[in-house]
Amino acid sequence: MNAYLSSTPIPRVQLMTNNLVKRILNGDVRALASLMSLIEDGDPKTKAVLKAVYPHTGRAHVIGVTGAAGAGKSSLVERMAADFRRQKKTVGILAVDPTSRFSTGALLGDRIRMRDHFADPGVFIRSFATRGAGGGVSAAVRKAIHLLDAAEKDVIFVETIGVGQDQLEIAALAHTVVVVLTPQMGDEVQFLKAGLAEIAHILVVNKADLLGADDTLRQLKAFFGEEDLPVVSTSATQSEGITLLMALIEKHRRESLDNGSYPNKRIHLCRQELLSLLREKVFARLAKKIADRSFETEVKRVAEGQTDPYSAADRLARRIDI
Amino acid sequence: MNAYLSSTPIPRVQLMTNNLVKRILNGDVRALASLMSLIEDGDPKTKAVLKAVYPHTGRAHVIGVTGAAGAGKSSLVERMAADFRRQKKTVGILAVDPTSRFSTGALLGDRIRMRDHFADPGVFIRSFATRGAGGGVSAAVRKAIHLLDAAEKDVIFVETIGVGQDQLEIAALAHTVVVVLTPQMGDEVQFLKAGLAEIAHILVVNKADLLGADDTLRQLKAFFGEEDLPVVSTSATQSEGITLLMALIEKHRRESLDNGSYPNKRIHLCRQELLSLLREKVFARLAKKIADRSFETEVKRVAEGQTDPYSAADRLARRIDI
């Protein structure tokens, strides 16, 4: 119904939401940035906008790039982004900082290295903190991905420092996962191999000009075999590696579409997303319940040695109905 | 009551538990190892033993050592362990692998580098996977710590690869947290600084013989100030760094005891532990609830674009009473 003919005026909040939704769908950079800040803060106001833009998502190719600090992920992502731009594809980059739960976000700012792309409206770059997100890194990052997807970015990079849980969470929200290693990791690569196979679609040995790079590459290739998990070496000084990496990413995307695993992948990603939203709710419920004094009473009793934590948790679970 | 006089015989399970508890308290290596395997598997049989040994815990000094892959944590921990042994202190080392949720544990094995200590019964070393632990890395690792504590280890190292969530979780279970950096991390150290201050009690710049080490050290010292967060540089070839690091750890332990923050720390750690146990329970409950078909129905509806994930999560939360 036309708003002007309606007997009840459209509420101000609704108008603001409609306006924001329109701006997101048009790829308005300031609207994207301000909504992302609200998502970082866990602001419930974002929900209406996210619901409204959701039907416009599902087109973007989400590429997760993870690895240890110093592996050179940022430069790699930049070079890939430049390549996609040459193909006239629009790019979103989320640099996720999983440690920044405590920080005020000030240090995140926008990293100097990102200036190169700033002049290009086809690239949206954002450092993304996840403070306040009870469901882990992933719930908030997924929301940011949907925004960029609705804003018609063709490719969305999710770059995060870290192995372990953070890496698992990135794997659960990306179509293609690139894990970046360096020769410097040495023996610890052995330690990580088993986990990598389950997470990565493509392995990169970056800093290929460093001593030991060939060994690392050979070992990984021998361990995984070209078929199971492609391994490519890259370096800041050479571009062959990047070209091969881009080809592997495109191959993975196409194969996913061709062999029918894409619908399954979509179901898988939706399952992970619902799960992470439910976890958020469960945590919020738990946080509310333990605001109850009985929680602190049990904490004290454990600390004073009057009981063990397992019995205390059992008692609490019964009392607060978990 | 004496079991032989009792009219009802002690159940077999109870006898096995009593026997295991006795062996743990005596520091029996095989009993420790087999219980840790059960903890890794999330086996509920461990609960009775953990409850029984809990009153014998609270003596050990738990030192968390985290950092990126390749930072040299393992060698550092080994050298510190050797130092503690020279002081006649017994040592437990848990090398936590947060990515191994998927692995079968086979690759973890016991790393070659650990052989050095194997002949010494005063050191217990274990690679520790955390598959099956819904509450994250920390719930299972805490149980392993309690076992080692009850087995009268004076010092327990918890070593883990990783930044981000894994690092936060280690920080929530250790008395003293050592974060290991390397000069190779370069610019990403800037990115991490804010998070580090909240997590670390001592910063180590390892591989001090590498180019850029002095710069990294100077930058960190300038950023944090000696008072707020001590920074020490170490290298595999020199032992001064280790001596200083050991002194800083002892200083932190003693200051925590002296300034009365130790009781608070204990309450804080107990709070974190109870929270992680409750999270485990909540996740288990959630997992059971979403075994319901309504969950998969909603997943499909989201995947097919009939609804958005936020509305689906709301409906599910109402239906399964979260």
Interface residues (C-beta under 8 A of the other chain):
Chain A: K47 L50 K51 Y54 P55 G58 A68 A69 G70 S74 D97 P98 T99 S100 R101 F102 S103 T104 A106 L107 L108 R111 R113 G136 V137 T160 I161 G162 V163 G164 Q165 D166 Q167 L168 T182 Q184 M185 G186 D187 E188 V189 Q190 F191 L192 K193 A194 G195 L196 E198 I199 P263 R266 I267 C270 R271 E273 L274 L275 L277 L278 R279 K281 V282 F283 R285 L286 I290 F295 E296 E298 V299 K300 V302 A303 G305 D308 P309 Y310 S311 A312 A313 L316 A317 I322
Chain B: K47 L50 K51 Y54 P55 G58 A68 A69 G70 S74 D97 P98 T99 S100 R101 F102 S103 T104 A106 L107 L108 R111 R113 G136 V137 T160 I161 G162 V163 G164 Q165 D166 Q167 L168 T182 Q184 M185 G186 D187 E188 V189 Q190 F191 L192 K193 A194 G195 L196 E198 I199 P263 R266 I267 C270 R271 E273 L274 L275 L277 L278 R279 K281 V282 F283 R285 L286 I290 F295 E296 E298 V299 K300 V302 A303 G305 D308 P309 Y310 S311 A312 A313 L316 A317 I322
